[in-house]
């Protein structure tokens, strides 16, 4: 097993700091900025926020442990993700449930309510698949690291969209840019690997997963297929 970090990725922890910073900025108005009172914040929102914060702390720490030869600590913390990730996925489910019930209470049109569930579903799918690919490749460090980087790009979109809405006041562009920027970062990482002569396969797979999820939002959520599938699953909410 190759446990070393490639030279160009020795400071990858700071990428995760930057991504988490975007998430904090995006959710500052509706969550982080409400500290310490957190008025109107529900328990599931607190749990969801804490779980994702723990995920970013883990993303920051793990490359440093590898860099400084703390392989045993890296493995122990890695096993902790076997519990953390399912909890994150469950929390997204309950966030989706909360959003669905709020939309129903607000008497929004049912097709729009069902279409709205697409956001949480694709986030669960993308995050879970990329994490599983990282675990499957845990003994192939270059692949493992790239898939873990991709997990952060899979979840930054929600925060980034809110940055465009709450900070930059670009409501109409928020959805597109929230998709486009993480995808362009992946394209940049693919090009970087090609220039350095590295295998970019993991990034390419991640890009395909994210791109399909992102841009299908323009036609899939209101389709008969999605309305039928979502209509079935919300019965369990």
C-alpha positions in Angstrom: 0.0 0.0 0.0 1.3 3.4 -1.0 0.5 5.7 2.0 2.4 8.8 0.7 0.9 12.0 -0.5 1.9 13.2 -4.0 4.1 16.3 -3.9 1.5 18.5 -5.5 -1.1 17.6 -2.8 0.9 18.0 0.4 -1.1 21.1 1.2 -4.5 19.7 0.2 -5.9 20.3 3.7 -6.1 24.0 2.9 -8.4 23.3 0.0 -10.8 21.8 2.5 -10.5 24.8 4.7 -11.4 27.0 1.7 -14.4 24.9 0.8 -15.6 24.8 4.4 -15.2 28.6 4.5 -17.6 28.8 1.5 -20.1 26.6 3.3 -19.9 28.7 6.5 -20.3 31.9 4.5 -23.2 30.5 2.6 -25.0 29.3 5.7 -24.0 32.3 7.9 -27.3 34.1 7.5 -29.5 31.1 8.2 -27.3 29.1 10.7 -23.8 30.1 11.8 -24.6 33.8 12.2 -27.4 32.9 14.5 -25.0 31.8 17.3 -25.5 31.7 20.2 -29.3 31.9 20.3 -29.9 30.0 17.0 -33.5 31.2 16.9 -35.9 29.0 14.8 -33.1 26.5 14.2 -34.4 22.9 14.6 -32.6 20.0 16.3 -32.2 18.2 13.0 -30.5 21.3 11.5 -28.1 21.4 14.4 -27.3 17.7 14.0 -26.9 18.1 10.3 -24.6 21.1 10.7 -22.5 19.4 13.4 -22.1 16.2 11.3 -20.9 18.1 8.2 -18.6 20.2 10.3 -17.1 17.0 11.7 -16.7 15.8 8.1 -14.7 18.9 7.1 -12.5 18.6 10.2 -11.8 15.0 9.2 -11.0 16.1 5.7 -8.5 18.7 7.0 -6.8 16.4 9.5 -6.4 13.2 7.5 -4.0 14.4 4.9 -1.9 16.0 7.7 -1.7 12.7 9.5 -0.4 11.0 6.3 2.0 13.8 5.6 3.6 13.5 9.0 3.6 9.7 9.1 0.8 9.2 11.6 -0.6 6.3 9.6 -2.2 4.4 12.6 -4.1 7.5 13.6 -5.2 8.0 10.0 -6.6 4.5 9.9 -8.5 4.9 13.2 -10.1 8.1 12.2 -10.9 6.6 8.8 -12.8 3.8 10.5 -14.8 6.5 12.3 -16.2 7.6 8.9 -18.0 4.2 8.7 -20.3 5.7 11.4 -20.1 9.3 10.5 -21.1 9.0 6.8 -24.3 7.0 7.4 -25.2 9.6 10.0 -24.7 12.4 7.5 -26.8 10.6 4.9 -29.6 10.0 7.5 -29.4 13.7 8.5 -29.8 14.8 4.8 -32.9 12.5 4.7 -34.4 14.3 7.7 -33.5 17.7 6.2 -35.4 16.6 3.1 -38.3 15.5 5.2 -38.4 18.8 7.1 -38.3 20.8 3.8 -41.1 18.6 2.3 -43.4 19.0 5.3 -42.8 22.8 5.4 -43.6 23.0 1.7 -46.8 21.0 2.2 -47.8 23.2 5.1 -47.2 26.3 2.9 -49.7 24.8 0.3 -47.1 24.8 -2.5 -48.1 23.0 -5.7 -47.4 19.3 -5.3 -45.4 19.0 -8.6 -43.1 21.8 -7.2 -42.8 20.0 -3.8 -41.8 16.7 -5.4 -39.4 18.5 -7.7 -37.8 20.1 -4.7 -36.8 16.8 -3.2 -34.4 16.3 -6.1 -31.8 18.5 -4.4 -31.4 16.3 -1.3 -31.6 13.1 -3.3 -28.8 13.9 -5.7 -26.7 15.2 -2.8 -27.2 11.9 -0.9 -26.4 9.9 -4.1 -23.3 11.9 -5.1 -21.8 12.1 -1.6 -22.5 8.4 -0.9 -21.1 7.1 -4.2 -17.9 9.2 -4.0 -17.3 8.1 -0.4 -17.8 4.5 -1.3 -15.4 4.8 -4.2 -12.9 6.4 -1.8 -13.3 3.4 0.6 -13.1 0.9 -2.1 -9.8 2.5 -3.1 -8.5 3.0 0.4 -5.3 1.0 -0.3 -4.7 3.0 -3.5 -3.8 6.4 -2.0 -3.9 8.5 -5.2 -7.5 7.3 -6.0 -8.6 7.4 -2.4 -7.4 11.0 -1.9 -9.0 12.2 -5.2 -12.4 10.7 -4.3 -12.3 12.3 -0.9 -11.5 15.6 -2.5 -14.5 15.0 -4.7 -16.8 14.4 -1.7 -16.1 18.0 -0.6 -17.0 19.3 -4.1 -20.2 17.3 -4.0 -21.5 19.1 -1.0 -20.1 22.6 -1.4 -22.8 23.5 -3.9 -25.5 24.1 -1.3 -23.3 26.6 0.5 -22.1 28.2 -2.7 -25.6 28.8 -4.0 -26.4 30.6 -0.7 -23.3 32.8 -1.1 -24.6 34.0 -4.4 -28.1 34.6 -3.0 -27.3 36.1 0.5 -23.9 37.7 -0.1 -23.7 38.6 -3.8 -27.5 39.0 -4.3 -27.3 37.1 -7.6 -30.4 35.0 -7.1 -31.0 34.1 -10.7 -27.5 33.0 -11.3 -27.1 31.1 -8.0 -28.3 27.7 -9.2 -26.1 27.6 -12.3 -23.0 28.9 -10.6 -23.5 26.6 -7.6 -23.1 23.8 -10.1 -20.7 25.3 -12.5 -17.9 26.3 -10.1 -17.4 22.9 -8.4 -17.5 21.3 -11.8 -14.9 23.7 -13.2 -12.7 23.0 -10.1 -12.8 19.3 -11.0 -11.9 20.1 -14.6 -9.0 22.2 -13.3 -7.8 19.2 -11.2 -8.1 16.9 -14.2 -6.0 19.2 -16.3 -3.5 19.6 -13.4 -3.1 15.8 -13.2 -2.6 15.5 -16.9 0.1 18.2 -16.9 1.8 16.5 -14.0 1.5 13.1 -15.7 -0.8 11.7 -13.0 -3.8 9.4 -13.5 -6.9 11.6 -13.5 -9.3 8.7 -13.7 -10.9 9.3 -10.3 -11.5 13.0 -11.0 -13.0 12.1 -14.4 -15.4 9.7 -12.8 -16.3 12.2 -10.1 -16.9 14.9 -12.8 -19.3 12.6 -14.7 -21.2 11.8 -11.5 -21.6 15.5 -10.5 -22.3 16.8 -14.0 -25.1 14.3 -14.6 -26.6 15.1 -11.2 -26.2 18.9 -11.6 -27.5 19.5 -15.1 -30.3 16.9 -15.1 -32.0 19.3 -12.6 -33.0 21.4 -15.6 -35.3 18.7 -16.9 -35.6 15.8 -14.5 -37.4 17.1 -11.3 -40.7 17.9 -13.1 -40.6 14.9 -15.4 -43.2 12.2 -15.0 -40.5 9.7 -14.0 -39.2 11.8 -11.1 -42.7 12.9 -10.0 -43.7 9.2 -9.8 -40.5 8.1 -7.9 -40.6 11.1 -5.5 -44.3 10.7 -4.9 -43.6 7.1 -3.8 -40.8 7.9 -1.5 -42.4 10.9 0.3 -45.1 8.5 1.5 -42.4 7.4 4.0 -41.9 11.0 5.3 
